[in-house]
């Protein structure tokens, strides 16, 4: 696996995010039959970026945006690894596993030691100055159980 990083999405990242959401495999996995209409999807994206209940992250392999994931804050104050997707050209490389691990990591940060998700912060203590985290190939997790062990996470699955 090459160098994977992720960052909190910004308005300037819309085209990368839209490209993933228009990927035929992602459309099917999302339960839709066609790509979202760009103008209404852009408006939805703006609302999500302004929301205090959803954080959209983008995953990069090198400089190429290849995946996304959401972290949602539920009404009861808990956090959820809500959704994720990988561009079909990047499937089979462990990027989905990485995205899941980073969803769990972000939720752990916000739920332990008073951490918090921060909209628009590039210098918050939870992220390096660049706003990106690196995933070295030596940290590759070959299964979900290894991710949970690595993160010392206690995961409860709903419906499965």
PEFENCOR-V182831 format. One record per residue. RES is the residue in three letters. PHI is phi as a letter, one per 30 degrees, with the letter a starting at -180 (999 if undefined). PSI is psi as a letter, one per 20 degrees, with the letter a starting at -180 (NA if undefined). OMEGA is omega as a letter, one per 20 degrees, with the letter a starting at -180 (NA if undefined). Layout:
res = (RES/RES)
phi = (PHI/PHI)
psi = (PSI/PSI)
omega = (OMEGA/OMEGA)
This chain:
res = (UNK/UNK/UNK/UNK/UNK/UNK/UNK/UNK/UNK/UNK/UNK/UNK/UNK/UNK/UNK/UNK/UNK/UNK/UNK/UNK/UNK/UNK/UNK/UNK/UNK/UNK/UNK/UNK/UNK/UNK/UNK/UNK/UNK/UNK/UNK/UNK/UNK/UNK/UNK/UNK/UNK/UNK/UNK/UNK/UNK/UNK/UNK/UNK/UNK/UNK/UNK/UNK/UNK/UNK/UNK/UNK/UNK/UNK/UNK/UNK/UNK/UNK/UNK/UNK/UNK/UNK/UNK/UNK/UNK/UNK/UNK/UNK/UNK/UNK/UNK/UNK/UNK/UNK/UNK/UNK/UNK/UNK/UNK/UNK/UNK/UNK/UNK/UNK/UNK/UNK/UNK/UNK/UNK/UNK/UNK/UNK/UNK/UNK/UNK/UNK/UNK/UNK/UNK/UNK/UNK/UNK/UNK/UNK/UNK/UNK/UNK/UNK/UNK/UNK/UNK/UNK/UNK/UNK/UNK/UNK/UNK/UNK/UNK/UNK/UNK/UNK/UNK/UNK/UNK/UNK/UNK/UNK/UNK/UNK/UNK/UNK/UNK/UNK/UNK/UNK/UNK/UNK/UNK/UNK/UNK/UNK/UNK/UNK/UNK/UNK/UNK/UNK/UNK/UNK/UNK/UNK/UNK/UNK/UNK/UNK)
phi = (999/d/d/c/b/b/b/d/d/b/e/d/c/e/d/d/d/d/e/d/d/c/d/e/d/d/d/d/d/d/i/c/c/a/d/d/d/d/d/d/d/d/d/d/e/e/d/d/d/d/d/c/b/b/b/c/c/c/c/b/c/i/c/c/d/b/a/b/a/c/b/c/c/d/e/d/j/d/c/b/d/d/a/a/a/b/e/e/d/c/d/i/c/i/d/d/d/d/e/d/d/d/e/d/d/d/d/d/d/d/c/b/h/i/d/a/d/b/d/i/d/c/b/d/d/d/b/d/e/d/i/b/c/c/b/d/d/d/c/e/c/d/a/d/d/d/d/d/d/e/d/h/c/c/c/c/c/c/h/k)
psi = (p/a/o/p/r/q/q/p/q/r/h/i/j/g/g/g/g/h/g/g/i/i/p/g/g/h/g/g/h/i/j/r/i/r/q/q/p/g/g/h/h/g/g/g/g/g/h/g/h/i/q/j/i/p/p/p/q/q/q/p/o/c/j/p/p/i/r/r/q/q/p/q/p/r/h/j/i/r/q/p/n/g/q/r/q/p/p/h/i/j/q/j/j/j/h/h/g/g/g/g/g/h/g/g/g/g/g/h/g/h/i/q/k/j/r/q/q/p/p/j/p/i/j/q/i/i/q/r/h/i/j/q/q/q/n/q/h/i/j/p/p/i/r/h/h/h/g/h/g/g/i/l/q/o/p/p/p/p/l/NA)
omega = (r/a/r/r/r/r/r/a/r/r/r/a/a/a/r/a/r/r/r/a/r/r/a/r/r/r/a/a/r/r/r/r/r/r/r/r/a/a/a/r/r/r/r/a/r/r/r/r/a/a/r/r/r/r/r/r/r/a/a/r/a/r/a/r/a/a/r/r/r/r/a/r/a/a/a/r/r/r/a/r/a/a/r/r/r/r/a/r/a/a/r/a/a/a/r/r/r/a/r/r/a/r/r/r/r/r/r/r/a/a/r/r/r/r/r/r/a/r/r/a/r/a/r/a/a/r/r/a/a/a/a/r/r/r/a/a/r/r/a/r/a/r/r/r/r/r/a/r/a/a/a/a/r/a/r/a/r/a/r/NA)
